[in-house]
């Protein structure tokens, strides 16, 4: 049994009865919708035509929202309905990023995710969904797609139906009959601030006035789209603009520092004859402090932060958010052991810890690539370059943080090739060697990071949305911050400072590199969410 919908767009009159019925039946708050009607227009006056498209959850057979949900709040029932358990939701918004159809939202009252659940409570007592019974033209056809005698199965088998974004491989069970291609494809729609009888607005915040205001979307650049087929959106509902904001981009940055500082220290333990207080004490302290910040940002970004421990006690082992949480725990344990070994100055213990630390630090730095890979609604994040860039970013951030710390601690660095004045002990020699090694690692990381950034933006992309997101980042409203902050301030200038034989210049270059890396993470997260999903 697989319940699905057919929307007959040849009959739909855009009356919104389905939207109102859904809201009343499921007590959906104002400002958010489980099903909604979108209007588009094509042509120029007087030769114009309006099309309606009914949007809702597609109840996919291969639902990415179910895979990414870390607490099994979303699950697929035996009858094919993708249902939701609000009591398990932590409000991480991962499902909103995974859904290619913009079907999920955060309920402003419960602060948990929500979506169409096919009126499962009605189906269980042999009633049809509320939207079906109120449709005045019977444009919504529900039923079991596996029953060859059902009306929906006959329509799908005998008529030319379409689905939204079939290339995503989600196997959606929401079929459109007679729909215009542009009405189902956001890339073929231009949005404006004024609609037929409304203005664009944001999702309202409870307790605050809902003032209409237009935030332009990144829909510029349709070079590969036939302009004769383009459409104008003339009526739509409010959508969350960027479910993941500065907390997520800062989380990536702090995690790079936490992972990279111990990654560089572990490499030093393996490659250098001795490691002083910089590698034995300062590096694990940096790592643990930024690991705590990473965890704090992760918790603060949840809509239900008090349920954070559900990640551990109610886990979905297919979600990389769960695996990331466990990797961070292992990172914290190993980092604490490393700090203890450095405190008692046990080189043997540090050597034993170095190899597992390399693996855990690399896992801590790179696991987010797999999480973003599960966010299948955002094509820009599906790049194979994400993982190598996160690993390189960890090396960059770790070496930069160690260089800044070495300067703050007054570590004496021998830049002449001889015995520097002030280096008297093996520990001091180890600190000096680690500082010099960190400068080399930082330089190599900056070069690799720059190559990966430009490869991400200039290489061919698998989808039009990914290409447009890259164009938005490099040539859109953030192009100034990207060029000046990321390229010049975060890569070129730090590299130039590393060629100056001065620890102060190195520390300044390291600080600039850290700033440029944060800006890159922020712009990258924004670019992935710059294009509308519906």
NUTISE-684787 format. One record per atom (N, C-alpha, C): residue in one letter; y negated, z, x negated. Coordinates in steps of 0.2 Angstrom, whole numbers, plus 5000, padded with zeros to 4 digits. Atoms other than C-alpha are relative to their C-alpha. Layout:
N
AYZX
...
//
This chain:
534
X500650004996
X500050005000
X499450004996
X500650005004
X498349954993
X499449985005
X500650014995
X496849975005
X499449974996
X500650045003
X495349855002
X499649985006
X500550034996
X493949775010
X499949934999
X500350075001
X493349595014
X499450015004
X500650014996
X491549575018
X499849935001
X500250074998
X491149415028
X499349995000
X500750015000
X489449365022
X499849955004
X500250054995
X489449225034
X499850035006
X500249974994
X489249345048
X499550064999
X500549955001
X488249485040
X499349985001
X500750014998
X486549505047
X499550054997
X500449965004
X485849635035
X499750055004
X500349954995
X485649765049
X500050074997
X500049945003
X486049915038
X500450055004
X499649954995
X487149995052
X500650034995
X499549975004
X488550015039
X499750064995
X500349955005
X487350115027
X499950065004
X500249944996
X486750225041
X500650045002
X499449974997
X488550255048
X500350044994
X499749975006
X489150295030
X499650074999
X500449945001
X487650425028
X500250055005
X499849944995
X488050515044
X500750025000
X499349985001
X489950515042
X500150054994
X499949965006
X489850585025
X499550044997
X500649965001
X488250675025
X499749994993
X500350025006
X487550575011
X499250015000
X500749985000
X485850645005
X499549945000
X500550055001
X484250545006
X499949984993
X500150025006
X483850434991
X500649974996
X499450025003
X485650394987
X500549975005
X499650044995
X486950274995
X500749994997
X499350025002
X488850254995
X500149925002
X500050074999
X488550085003
X499349985002
X500750024999
X486949985004
X500049925001
X500150074999
X486349805009
X499449984995
X500550035005
X485449704996
X499849935003
X500250064997
X484349555001
X499749964993
X500350055005
X483949404989
X499849945004
X500250064998
X483049244992
X500049954995
X500050055005
X483249074984
X499549945003
X500450054998
X482148924984
X499350015000
X500749995000
X480248894986
X499849985007
X500350024993
X479248885002
X499849935001
X499649974994
X479648815014
X500749995000
X499350015001
X481348775008
X500350064997
X499849945003
X481948955006
X500650025005
X499449974996
X483549055012
X500150074997
X499849935002
X483949235012
X500750015001
X499349985000
X485649305008
X500150085000
X499949935000
X486349475011
X500650024996
X499449985004
X487649565000
X500150085001
X499949934999
X488449735005
X500450024994
X499849975007
X488749844989
X500350065002
X499749944999
X489949984988
X500650004994
X499449995004
X491450054978
X500549945001
X499550065000
X492749914974
X500750035000
X499349975000
X494250034974
X500549964995
X499750045005
X494849954958
X500750024999
X499349985002
X496749944954
X500050034993
X500049975007
X496249974936
X499350034999
X500749974999
X494750084939
X499850034993
X500349975006
X493750124923
X499750075001
X500349934999
X492950274931
X500550055000
X499449965000
X494650354933
X500250024993
X499850005007
X495050324915
X499550054996
X500549975004
X493450394908
X499850075002
X500249944997
X493250544920
X500450064996
X499749965005
X493650694908
X500450065004
X499749954996
X494250814922
X500449985006
X499650034994
X495250704934
X499650025007
X500450004994
X493850724947
X500149945004
X499950064997
X494150544950
X500749984999
X499350015001
X495850484954
X500249945005
X499750064996
X496850334962
X500550035004
X499549984995
X497850384978
X500549955000
X499450045000
X499550314981
X499849945005
X500150064996
X498750204995
X499449954997
X500450055004
X497550124982
X499250025001
X500749975000
X495950224987
X499850044994
X500349965005
X494950284973
X499650065003
X500349944997
X494550464978
X499650044995
X500449955004
X493450604972
X500150075002
X500049924999
X493650794970
X499450034997
X500649975003
X491950864968
X500150074997
X499949945003
X492651034964
X500250004992
X499850005007
X493250974947
X499449964996
X500550045003
X491650864943
X499650054995
X500549975004
X490550924928
X499449974999
X500650035000
X489250804931
X499849964993
X500150035007
X489450714914
X499749935000
X500250074998
X488950544922
X500349944996
X499650055003
X490250454912
X500249955005
X499750054995
X490950374928
X499549955002
X500550054999
X489250294931
X499949954995
X500150055006
X489250214914
X500749955000
X499450045000
X491050154917
X500149955005
X500050054994
X490850074934
X499649944999
X500450065001
X490349894932
X499649985007
X500350024993
X489749894951
X499550055002
X500649964998
X488450034951
X500250045006
X499849974994
X489550124964
X499950075000
X500049935001
X489350304958
X499350024999
X500749975001
X487850414959
X500150085000
X500049925000
X487450604956
X499750025007
X500249974994
X487250694973
X499450054998
X500549955002
X485550784972
X500150075003
X499849944997
X486250924982
X500550044997
X499549975003
X487850964974
X500049994992
X500050015007
X487450894957
X500649984997
X499350035002
X489150814956
X499949925001
X500050074998
X489550624956
X500349995007
X499850024994
X489950544972
X500049935001
X499950074998
X490450374980
X500449995006
X499650024994
X491250284994
X500850024999
X499349985000
X493050354997
X500449975005
X499650034995
X493550235010
X500150045007
X499949954994
X493250375023
X500750025001
X499349985000
X494950435018
X500250055005
X499849954995
X494850585030
X500149965007
X499950034994
X494750455044
X500749964999
X499450045001
X496150345037
X500650045001
X499449965000
X497350495036
X500150025007
X499949994993
X497150515055
X500049935004
X499950074997
X497350325058
X499449985004
X500750024998
X495450295061
X499849954994
X500350045004
X494550155053
X499450034996
X500649985003
X493050185040
X499450005005
X500650004995
X491450225049
X499649944999
X500450065001
X490550075042
X500349945004
X499650054997
X491949965050
X499850005008
X500050004992
X491750025068
X499349995002
X500750014998
X489850015068
X499749934999
X500350075002
X489649835061
X500049965007
X500050044994
X489049735076
X500349935000
X499850075000
X489649565070
X500750004997
X499349995003
X491349635063
X500149964993
X500050035007
X490849575045
X500450044995
X499649965005
X491849715037
X500750005002
X499350004998
X493749695037
X500450044995
X499749965005
X494749835030
X500849995001
X499350004999
X496649855028
X500450004994
X499549995006
X498249855017
X500149934997
X499950075003
X498249705005
X500749994999
X499350015001
X500049735002
X500449985006
X499750014993
X500449705021
X499949925001
X500150074998
X500649515023
X499849985007
X500250024993
X500349525041
X499450035002
X500649974999
X498749625040
X499549945000
X500550055000
X497149525044
X499749994993
X500450015006
X496349565027
X500549964995
X499550035004
X497949505018
X500049925001
X500050084998
X497849335028
X499449974997
X500650035002
X496049315024
X500049994992
X500050015008
X496249345005
X500549944998
X499550055002
X497749225005
X499849935002
X500150074997
X497049085015
X499249984999
X500750015000
X495149095012
X499850004992
X500350005007
X494049064996
X499650064999
X500449935001
X493549244992
X499850014993
X500349995007
X492549304977
X500050084999
X500149935002
X492449474968
X499450004995
X500549995005
X491049544958
X500350014993
X499849995007
X491249534939
X500850004999
X499350015001
X493049474938
X500250014993
X499850005007
X492949464919
X500150074998
X499949935002
X492949654918
X500750025000
X499349995000
X494749654922
X500250075004
X499949944997
X494549804934
X500549995007
X499650024994
X495549714948
X499750035007
X500349974994
X494349754962
X500349985007
X499850014994
X494849764980
X499549995005
X500550024995
X493249724988
X499849924999
X500050085000
X493249534992
X499449985005
X500550034996
X491749434998
X500249935002
X499950074997
X491949285010
X499349975001
X500650044998
X490549155010
X499450034996
X500649985004
X489449244997
X499749954995
X500350045005
X488249154987
X500150034993
X499949975007
X488549174968
X499550044998
X500549965003
X486849234964
X499950075004
X500149944997
X486949374977
X500550054997
X499549965003
X488449444967
X499950014993
X500150005007
X487749424950
X499350024998
X500649975002
X486349534944
X499649954995
X500350045005
X485949414929
X499749945003
X500350054996
X485449284942
X499550025005
X500549974995
X484249394951
X499450024996
X500649975003
X482449424946
X499750055005
X500249944996
X481749594952
X499250005000
X500749995000
X479949624957
X499850075003
X500249934997
X478949784962
X499950005007
X500150004992
X478649734980
X500549965003
X499550034996
X479949694992
X499749975007
X500250034994
X479949615009
X499650055005
X500349954996
X479449775018
X500150074997
X499949945004
X479549905004
X499849994993
X500250015007
X479149944986
X500650034996
X499549975004
X480349984972
X499950074999
X500149925001
X480650174970
X500550034996
X499449965003
X481650294960
X500350055004
X499649954996
X482950414966
X499650065001
X500549945000
X481950564973
X500350064998
X499749935002
X482150734966
X499950055006
X500149954995
X482450874979
X499450044999
X500649965000
X480850964983
X499449974997
X500550035002
X479750834976
X499949945004
X500150064995
X478850684985
X500349944997
X499750075002
X479650514984
X499449954999
X500550045001
X478250414977
X500249934997
X499750075002
X478650224976
X499649984994
X500350025006
X478350154959
X500549954996
X499650055002
X478950004950
X500150014992
X499850005007
X479850014933
X500349944998
X499750075002
X480149834926
X500650014997
X499350005003
X481949804922
X500049944995
X500050055005
X482449704907
X500449945002
X499650064997
X482849544916
X499649934997
X500350065003
X481849424904
X500549964996
X499650045004
X482649284895
X500749975003
X499550034996
X483749174906
X500249934997
X499950065003
X483949034894
X500649965002
X499450034999
X485749004897
X500250005008
X499850004993
X485649024916
X499649945003
X500350064996
X485248874928
X499550035004
X500549974997
X483548914934
X500049985008
X500050024993
X483848814950
X500550045004
X499549954996
X485248944955
X499750075000
X500349935001
X484049094951
X499850025007
X500249974994
X483649214965
X499550054999
X500549945000
X482349344969
X500350065004
X499849954996
X482849514975
X499450025004
X500649984995
X481749554990
X500150075004
X499949934997
X482549714996
X500650034996
X499449975003
X483649844987
X499950085001
X500149934999
X483850034986
X499950024992
X500149975007
X483450154971
X500650014997
X499449995004
X484650164957
X499850044994
X500149965006
X484750284942
X499949954994
X500250055005
X483850194928
X500450014994
X499749995006
X484650274913
X500450075001
X499649944999
X486050404917
X500050044993
X500049975007
X486150444898
X499349994997
X500750005003
X484450484890
X500050034993
X500149985007
X483750564874
X500550064998
X499549955002
X485050704875
X500649974997
X499450035003
X486450584872
X499949974993
X500250035007
X485550484858
X499950064995
X500049945005
X485150654850
X500650034998
X499349985001
X486950704852
X500349964995
X499750045005
X487450554842
X499850014993
X500349995006
X486250594829
X500250074996
X499849935002
X486650784827
X500749994998
X499250015001
X488550734827
X500049964993
X499950035006
X488250614813
X499850044994
X500249965006
X487350744802
X500650054999
X499549955001
X488750874806
X500649974997
X499450035003
X490150754802
X499949984993
X500250035007
X489250674787
X499950044995
X500149955005
X488750824778
X500750034997
X499449985003
X490550884776
X500449944998
X499650065002
X491250704774
X499849994993
X500250015007
X490150684758
X500250064996
X499849945005
X490550864752
X500849994999
X499350015002
X492450824754
X500149954995
X499950055005
X492250664744
X499850034993
X500249975006
X491350764731
X500550054997
X499449965002
X492750894730
X500549964997
X499550055003
X493950754727
X499849974994
X500250045005
X492950664715
X499650034994
X500349975005
X491950784705
X500450064997
X499749955003
X492550914693
X499950075003
X500249934997
X491651064701
X499549985006
X500550004994
X490651094717
X499750065000
X500449945000
X489251214717
X499950035007
X500149974994
X488451304731
X499749955005
X500350054996
X487651144738
X500649975004
X499450034997
X489451074742
X500450055004
X499649944998
X490251244745
X499750045006
X500449964995
X488951334756
X499549965004
X500550034997
X487551224760
X500249955005
X499750054995
X488551074767
X500350035006
X499749984993
X489651174779
X499550045004
X500549974995
X488151274785
X499649955004
X500350054996
X487251114789
X500449975005
X499650034995
X488751044797
X500150055006
X499949954994
X489051204808
X499450015004
X500650004996
X487251214813
X499949945005
X500150064996
X487151034819
X500649995004
X499550004995
X488851054827
X499950045006
X500249964995
X488251194837
X499449965004
X500550044996
X486751084842
X500349945004
X499750054997
X487850944846
X500450025007
X499749974994
X488851054858
X499550025005
X500549984996
X487351124865
X499749945004
X500350064997
X486650944869
X500549985005
X499450034995
X488350894877
X500050045006
X499949964994
X488351044888
X499350005004
X500650004996
X486451034893
X499949935004
X500150064996
X486650854898
X500549995006
X499649994994
X487950904911
X499650025006
X500349984994
X487350914929
X500350075002
X499749934998
X488551064931
X500350034993
X499849975006
X488551144914
X500450065000
X499549944999
X489451304920
X500749985000
X499350024999
X490951194922
X500349974993
X499950045006
X490951134904
X500850024997
X499349995002
X492651224900
X500549965004
X499650044996
X493451114913
X500349944995
X499850055005
X493550984898
X500750034996
X499449975004
X494851104890
X500650025005
X499549984996
X495751174905
X500249965006
X499850054995
X495751024917
X499949934997
X500150065004
X495850884905
X500349945003
X499750064999
X496150704908
X500149974993
X499950025007
X496950654892
X499949924998
X500150075001
X496550474894
X499249994998
X500750005001
X494650514893
X499850024992
X500249995007
X493850504875
X499550065000
X500449945000
X492650644881
X500450064999
X499549945001
X494150764881
X500250004993
X499850005007
X494750704864
X499450024996
X500549985004
X493050714857
X499850085000
X500149935000
X492850894863
X500550044996
X499549975005
X494550944854
X499849984993
X500250015007
X493950854839
X499550044997
X500649955002
X492350954838
X500250074999
X499749935001
X493351114840
X500450004993
X499750005007
X494451064825
X499549994995
X500650015005
X492851014816
X499750074998
X500349945001
X492151184819
X500550054996
X499549965004
X493751274813
X500049994993
X500050025007
X493851174797
X499450024996
X500649995003
X492051194794
X499950074998
X500049935002
X492151384795
X500450024994
X499549995006
X493651384783
X499749984994
X500350035006
X492651274771
X499550054998
X500649965002
X491151394772
X500350074997
X499749945003
X492351544768
X500249994993
X499750025006
X493151454754
X499449994995
X500650005004
X491451414747
X499750074998
X500349935001
X490851594749
X500450044995
X499649975006
X492251654738
X500149964994
X500050045006
X492051514726
X500849984998
X499350025002
X493851454728
X500149925000
X500050085001
X493951274721
X500749985003
X499350024998
X495851274725
X500049995008
X500050004993
X495551314744
X499649945002
X500450064998
X494151174745
X500449944999
X499650065001
X495351044737
X500549995006
X499550004995
X496651094750
X499749985007
X500450024994
X495351074764
X499749935000
X500450075000
X494550914758
X500449955004
X499750064997
X495850794764
X500050005008
X500149994993
X496050864782
X499349995003
X500750014998
X494150874782
X499849935001
X500250075000
X493950694778
X500249975007
X499750034994
X495050644793
X499650035006
X500349984994
X494250764805
X499249985001
X500750025000
X492450724800
X499949935002
X500050074997
X492850534802
X500150005007
X499950004993
X493550574819
X499550025004
X500649984996
X492050674824
X499549955000
X500550055000
X490950534818
X500149945005
X499950064997
X491850394826
X500350005007
X499750004994
X492650464842
X499549975006
X500550034995
X491050414852
X500049935001
X500050074999
X491350234849
X500649995005
X499550024994
X492950244860
X499850035006
X500349984994
X491950344873
X499649955003
X500450054997
X490650214874
X500449945002
X499650064998
X492050084874
X500350015007
X499749994993
X492750164890
X499449995005
X500650014995
X490950144898
X500049925001
X500050075000
X491449974903
X499549965004
X500650034997
X489949944914
X499549984996
X500650025005
X488849924899
X500349964995
X499750055004
X489349764890
X499850014993
X500249995007
X488249804875
X500350054996
X499649955004
X489249954870
X500749984999
X499350015001
X490849864870
X500149964993
X500050045007
X490449784852
X500550044996
X499549985005
X491849804839
X499650034994
X500449975005
X490349854827
X499850075001
X500249934999
X490050024835
X500450054996
X499649955004
X491450114826
X499850004993
X500250005007
X491050054808
X499250035000
X500749985000
X489150084812
X500050085000
X500049935000
X489550264817
X500250034994
X499749985006
X490550294802
X499550004994
X500650015005
X489150224791
X499550055001
X500649954998
X487850324800
X500250074998
X499849935002
X488850484797
X499950014992
X500150005007
X488850444778
X499250004998
X500850005001
X486950404779
X499750075002
X500349944998
X486550564789
X500250064995
X499849955004
X487650674778
X499750004993
X500350005007
X487050614761
X499250025001
X500749984999
X485250624768
X499850075001
X500149934999
X485350794774
X500250054994
X499949975006
X486150854758
X499449994995
X500650015004
X484750774748
X499450045002
X500549964998
X483450854758
X500150084999
X499849935001
X484351024757
X499950014992
X500049995007
X484551004738
X499250014997
X500749995002
X482650984736
X499750065003
X500349934998
X482251134747
X500350064996
X499749955004
X483451234737
X499850004993
X500250015007
X482651174721
X500549994995
X499450025004
X484251104714
X499749954994
X500350045006
X483851034696
X500549944999
X499750065001
X484350854694
X499949964994
X500150045006
X484650764678
X499949935001
X500150074999
X483850594679
X499949974993
X500150035007
X483750564660
X500649984997
X499450015003
X485550554657
X500250054995
X499849955005
X485550704645
X500050065004
X499949934997
X485650894648
X499350025003
X500649984997
X484250934660
X499850074999
X500249935001
X483251094657
X500150035007
X499949964994
X483751224670
X500850005002
X499350004998
X485651174671
X500450034995
X499749955005
X486551314663
X500850015002
X499349994998
X488151334673
X500449955003
X499650054997
X489551234680
X499849995008
X500250014993
X488951274698
X499449965000
X500650045000
X487251204694
X500149934998
X499850075002
X488051054686
X500349965006
X499750034994
X489051024702
X499549995005
X500650014995
X487451044713
X499749934998
X500450065002
X486550914702
X500449945001
X499650064999
X488050794702
X500149985008
X500050014993
X488150814721
X499449965003
X500650034998
X486350774723
X499949934998
X500050075003
X486450614712
X500549965004
X499550044996
X488050564721
X499849985007
X500250014993
X487250584738
X499449955000
X500550055000
X485750474733
X500449935000
X499650075000
X487050334729
X500349995006
X499750014993
X487950364745
X499549985005
X500550024995
X486350354755
X499749934999
X500250075001
X485850194746
X500549955003
X499550044997
X487450114750
X500050005008
X500050004993
X487450174768
X499449975003
X500550034997
X485750114771
X500149925000
X499850085001
X486249934765
X500549985006
X499550014995
X487749944776
X499850005007
X500349994993
X486850014791
X499549945002
X500450064998
X485549874790
X500449945001
X499650064999
X486849744789
X500350005007
X499749994994
X487749814804
X499550005006
X500550004995
X486149834814
X499849925002
X500250074999
X485649654811
X500649955003
X499450034998
X487449594814
X500150015008
X499949984993
X487449684831
X499549965004
X500550044996
X485849594836
X500049935000
X500050075001
X486049424829
X500649965001
X499450034999
X487849394831
X500149975007
X499950024993
X488549304846
X500450055004
X499749954996
X489049414861
X500549975005
X499450024995
X490549404873
X499749995007
X500350014993
X489449414889
X499349995000
X500750014999
X487749364895
X499650075000
X500349945000
X487349544898
X499950034993
X500049975006
X487749604881
X499449964995
X500550045003
X486649454874
X499350025002
X500749984997
X485149504885
X499850074998
X500149945002
X485349684880
X499750004993
X500250005007
X485249644862
X499349974999
X500650035000
X483749534865
X499550055003
X500449954998
X482949674875
X499850054994
X500249955005
X483049784860
X499649974994
X500450035005
X482449664847
X499449965001
X500650044998
X481149564857
X499750035006
X500349974994
X480849674872
X499550054999
X500649955001
X479649814875
X500150054995
X499949955006
X480449924861
X500049964993
X500050045006
X480249784848
X499650034994
X500449975005
X478849874839
X500350064997
X499649955002
X479850034838
X500649984995
X499450025003
X481349944832
X499849974993
X500250035007
X480449844818
X499650054996
X500449965004
X479249974812
X500450074998
X499649945001
X480350134815
X500749994997
X499350015002
X482050074812
X500149964994
X499950045006
X481949934800
X499650024994
X500449985006
X480449974789
X500050074999
X500049935001
X480350164791
X500650034999
X499449975001
X482150194792
X500549974996
X499550035005
X482950074780
X499649974994
X500350035006
X481749974769
X499650054996
X500449955004
X480550114764
X500550064997
X499649955003
X481950244761
X500449974994
X499750035006
X482850114750
X499649994994
X500550015005
X481250084740
X499950074997
X500149935003
X481050274737
X500650024996
X499549985004
X482750294731
X500049974993
X500050045007
X482350174716
X499550044996
X500549965004
X480950304711
X500450064997
X499649955003
X481750424698
X499750075001
X500349934998
X481150584707
X500350035006
X499749974994
X482050704718
X499550015006
X500550004994
X480450724729
X500049935003
X500050074997
X480450534732
X500749995004
X499350014997
X482350544736
X500050045006
X500049964994
X482050684748
X499649975006
X500450034995
X480650594757
X500449945003
X499650064997
X481750434758
X500550035005
X499549974996
X483150544765
X499750025007
X500349974994
X482050624778
X499849945005
X500250064996
X481350444783
X500649975003
X499450034998
X483150384784
X500350045006
X499749964994
X483650524796
X499649995006
X500450024994
X482150484807
X500149935003
X499850064998
X482550304807
X500749995004
X499350004997
X484350334812
X499950035007
X500149984993
X483850444827
X499749955004
X500450054996
X482650304833
X500549955002
X499550054999
X484050184831
X500550025006
X499649984995
X485250284841
X499750005007
X500449994993
X483950314855
X499949935003
X500150074998
X483550124856
X500749975002
X499350034998
X485450074856
X500250035006
X499749984994
X485850194870
X499549975006
X500450034995
X484350134880
X500149935001
X499950074999
X484749954877
X500649995004
X499350014996
X486549974884
X499950015007
X500149994993
X485750034900
X499449965003
X500750034998
X484249914901
X500149955006
X499850054995
X485149794913
X500350035006
X499849974994
X485449824931
X500849985001
X499350014998
X487349834937
X500149975006
X499950024993
X487049784955
X499349965002
//
